[in-house]
């Protein structure tokens, strides 16, 4: 067997599985995304707890404070540490969203123009074929996924 035949066979098997069991594929993909998201959140929590513990030790060592005073100082330090990136983000985001809006409007206008030009270039026979194709595709999607 050649490499192309194996690749083609895998494509056919994948298409058959996708047509026969789309809910299983969606479930597997959702489970993978959920696992990755939970793992990232868990790592962020462990990192946060480690930094908090480190700040506790540093404050206790340098200022020779009791538990309640240490917790208060660490709380305000963490608020200060969190507010600085939020301030920087508030300075950067408005310009980014203005740039993104311009790009999206330009892209949408270009795409709409291309679709309109393509549709105007089609003959009536091709327009009818296209309408039937889209209707059939919508029916199959509704049939397979709902």
DRENDO-1510 file (C-alpha; in Angstrom, 1 decimal, always signed):
<recs>
REC; n; res; u; v; w
REC; 1; UNK; +0.0; +0.0; +0.0 .
REC; 2; UNK; +1.2; +3.4; -0.8 .
REC; 3; UNK; +1.1; +6.4; +1.5 .
REC; 4; UNK; -1.7; +8.1; -0.5 .
REC; 5; UNK; -3.9; +5.0; -0.3 .
REC; 6; UNK; -3.5; +4.9; +3.5 .
REC; 7; UNK; -4.2; +8.6; +3.8 .
REC; 8; UNK; -7.3; +8.3; +1.5 .
REC; 9; UNK; -8.5; +5.3; +3.5 .
REC; 10; UNK; -8.2; +7.2; +6.8 .
REC; 11; UNK; -10.1; +10.2; +5.3 .
REC; 12; UNK; -12.9; +7.8; +4.3 .
REC; 13; UNK; -13.0; +6.1; +7.7 .
REC; 14; UNK; -13.1; +9.6; +9.4 .
REC; 15; UNK; -15.9; +10.7; +7.1 .
REC; 16; UNK; -17.9; +7.6; +7.9 .
REC; 17; UNK; -17.4; +8.0; +11.6 .
REC; 18; UNK; -18.4; +11.7; +11.4 .
REC; 19; UNK; -21.6; +10.8; +9.5 .
REC; 20; UNK; -22.5; +7.9; +11.7 .
REC; 21; UNK; -21.7; +9.3; +15.2 .
REC; 22; UNK; -21.3; +13.1; +15.1 .
REC; 23; UNK; -22.5; +13.3; +18.7 .
REC; 24; UNK; -19.7; +11.1; +19.9 .
REC; 25; UNK; -17.1; +13.2; +18.1 .
REC; 26; UNK; -18.6; +16.4; +19.6 .
REC; 27; UNK; -18.6; +14.8; +23.0 .
REC; 28; UNK; -14.9; +13.8; +22.7 .
REC; 29; UNK; -13.9; +17.3; +21.5 .
REC; 30; UNK; -15.9; +19.0; +24.3 .
REC; 31; UNK; -14.3; +16.6; +26.9 .
REC; 32; UNK; -10.8; +17.4; +25.6 .
REC; 33; UNK; -11.5; +21.2; +25.7 .
REC; 34; UNK; -13.0; +20.9; +29.2 .
REC; 35; UNK; -9.9; +18.9; +30.4 .
REC; 36; UNK; -7.5; +21.5; +29.1 .
REC; 37; UNK; -9.5; +24.4; +30.6 .
REC; 38; UNK; -9.7; +22.6; +34.0 .
REC; 39; UNK; -6.0; +21.9; +33.9 .
REC; 40; UNK; -5.1; +25.5; +33.1 .
REC; 41; UNK; -7.4; +26.8; +35.9 .
REC; 42; UNK; -5.8; +24.3; +38.3 .
REC; 43; UNK; -2.3; +25.4; +37.4 .
REC; 44; UNK; -3.3; +29.0; +37.8 .
REC; 45; UNK; -4.7; +28.3; +41.3 .
REC; 46; UNK; -1.6; +26.4; +42.4 .
REC; 47; UNK; +0.6; +29.2; +41.1 .
REC; 48; UNK; -1.5; +31.8; +42.9 .
REC; 49; UNK; -1.4; +29.9; +46.2 .
REC; 50; UNK; +2.4; +29.5; +45.8 .
REC; 51; UNK; +2.9; +33.2; +45.2 .
REC; 52; UNK; +0.6; +34.0; +48.2 .
REC; 53; UNK; +2.6; +31.7; +50.4 .
REC; 54; UNK; +5.8; +33.2; +49.2 .
REC; 55; UNK; +4.6; +36.7; +49.9 .
REC; 56; UNK; +3.5; +35.5; +53.4 .
REC; 57; UNK; +7.0; +34.3; +54.2 .
REC; 58; UNK; +8.7; +37.4; +52.8 .
REC; 59; UNK; +6.4; +39.8; +54.8 .
REC; 60; UNK; +6.8; +37.7; +58.0 .
REC; 61; UNK; +10.6; +37.7; +57.6 .
REC; 62; UNK; +11.1; +41.4; +56.8 .
REC; 63; UNK; +8.4; +43.0; +59.0 .
REC; 64; UNK; +8.3; +40.4; +61.8 .
REC; 65; UNK; +4.4; +40.5; +61.9 .
REC; 66; UNK; +1.7; +38.2; +63.3 .
REC; 67; UNK; -0.7; +36.2; +61.2 .
REC; 68; UNK; -3.5; +38.7; +60.9 .
REC; 69; UNK; -1.1; +41.6; +60.1 .
REC; 70; UNK; +0.7; +39.5; +57.5 .
REC; 71; UNK; -2.6; +38.5; +55.8 .
REC; 72; UNK; -3.6; +42.1; +55.6 .
REC; 73; UNK; -0.3; +43.3; +54.1 .
REC; 74; UNK; -0.3; +40.4; +51.6 .
REC; 75; UNK; -3.9; +41.1; +50.6 .
REC; 76; UNK; -3.1; +44.7; +49.8 .
REC; 77; UNK; +0.1; +43.8; +48.0 .
REC; 78; UNK; -1.8; +41.3; +45.9 .
REC; 79; UNK; -4.4; +44.0; +45.1 .
REC; 80; UNK; -1.6; +46.3; +44.1 .
REC; 81; UNK; +0.1; +43.6; +41.9 .
REC; 82; UNK; -3.2; +42.8; +40.2 .
REC; 83; UNK; -4.1; +46.5; +39.5 .
REC; 84; UNK; -0.9; +47.3; +37.6 .
REC; 85; UNK; -1.6; +44.9; +34.7 .
REC; 86; UNK; -5.2; +45.9; +34.7 .
REC; 87; UNK; -4.1; +49.6; +34.3 .
REC; 88; UNK; -1.8; +48.7; +31.5 .
REC; 89; UNK; -4.6; +46.7; +29.8 .
REC; 90; UNK; -7.0; +49.6; +30.1 .
REC; 91; UNK; -4.4; +51.8; +28.3 .
REC; 92; UNK; -3.9; +49.3; +25.4 .
REC; 93; UNK; -7.4; +47.8; +24.8 .
REC; 94; UNK; -9.2; +50.8; +23.4 .
REC; 95; UNK; -6.7; +51.2; +20.6 .
REC; 96; UNK; -6.7; +47.5; +19.9 .
REC; 97; UNK; -10.5; +47.4; +19.6 .
REC; 98; UNK; -10.5; +50.4; +17.3 .
REC; 99; UNK; -7.9; +48.7; +15.1 .
REC; 100; UNK; -9.8; +45.4; +15.2 .
REC; 101; UNK; -13.1; +47.2; +14.2 .
REC; 102; UNK; -11.4; +48.7; +11.2 .
REC; 103; UNK; -10.0; +45.4; +10.1 .
REC; 104; UNK; -13.3; +43.6; +10.5 .
REC; 105; UNK; -15.2; +46.2; +8.6 .
REC; 106; UNK; -12.7; +46.2; +5.8 .
REC; 107; UNK; -12.7; +42.4; +5.6 .
REC; 108; UNK; -16.5; +42.1; +5.8 .
REC; 109; UNK; -16.9; +44.7; +3.0 .
REC; 110; UNK; -14.3; +42.9; +0.8 .
REC; 111; UNK; -16.0; +39.5; +1.4 .
REC; 112; UNK; -19.5; +40.9; +0.7 .
REC; 113; UNK; -18.3; +42.5; -2.5 .
REC; 114; UNK; -16.7; +39.2; -3.6 .
REC; 115; UNK; -19.8; +37.2; -2.9 .
REC; 116; UNK; -22.0; +39.8; -4.7 .
REC; 117; UNK; -19.7; +39.8; -7.7 .
REC; 118; UNK; -19.6; +35.9; -7.8 .
REC; 119; UNK; -23.4; +35.7; -7.6 .
REC; 120; UNK; -23.9; +38.3; -10.4 .
REC; 121; UNK; -21.5; +36.3; -12.6 .
REC; 122; UNK; -23.5; +33.1; -12.2 .
REC; 123; UNK; -26.0; +32.1; -14.8 .
REC; 124; UNK; -29.6; +31.4; -13.8 .
REC; 125; UNK; -29.0; +27.6; -14.1 .
REC; 126; UNK; -26.0; +27.9; -11.8 .
REC; 127; UNK; -27.9; +30.1; -9.3 .
REC; 128; UNK; -30.6; +27.4; -9.2 .
REC; 129; UNK; -28.0; +24.7; -8.6 .
REC; 130; UNK; -26.4; +26.8; -5.9 .
REC; 131; UNK; -29.7; +27.3; -4.1 .
REC; 132; UNK; -30.5; +23.6; -4.2 .
REC; 133; UNK; -27.1; +22.8; -2.9 .
REC; 134; UNK; -27.3; +25.1; +0.0 .
REC; 135; UNK; -30.8; +23.9; +0.8 .
REC; 136; UNK; -29.7; +20.3; +0.8 .
REC; 137; UNK; -26.6; +21.1; +2.9 .
REC; 138; UNK; -28.8; +22.9; +5.5 .
REC; 139; UNK; -31.2; +19.9; +5.5 .
REC; 140; UNK; -28.4; +17.4; +6.1 .
REC; 141; UNK; -26.9; +19.5; +8.8 .
REC; 142; UNK; -30.2; +19.7; +10.6 .
REC; 143; UNK; -30.8; +16.0; +10.1 .
REC; 144; UNK; -27.4; +15.0; +11.4 .
REC; 145; UNK; -27.0; +17.3; +14.4 .
REC; 146; UNK; -30.5; +17.9; +15.6 .
</recs>
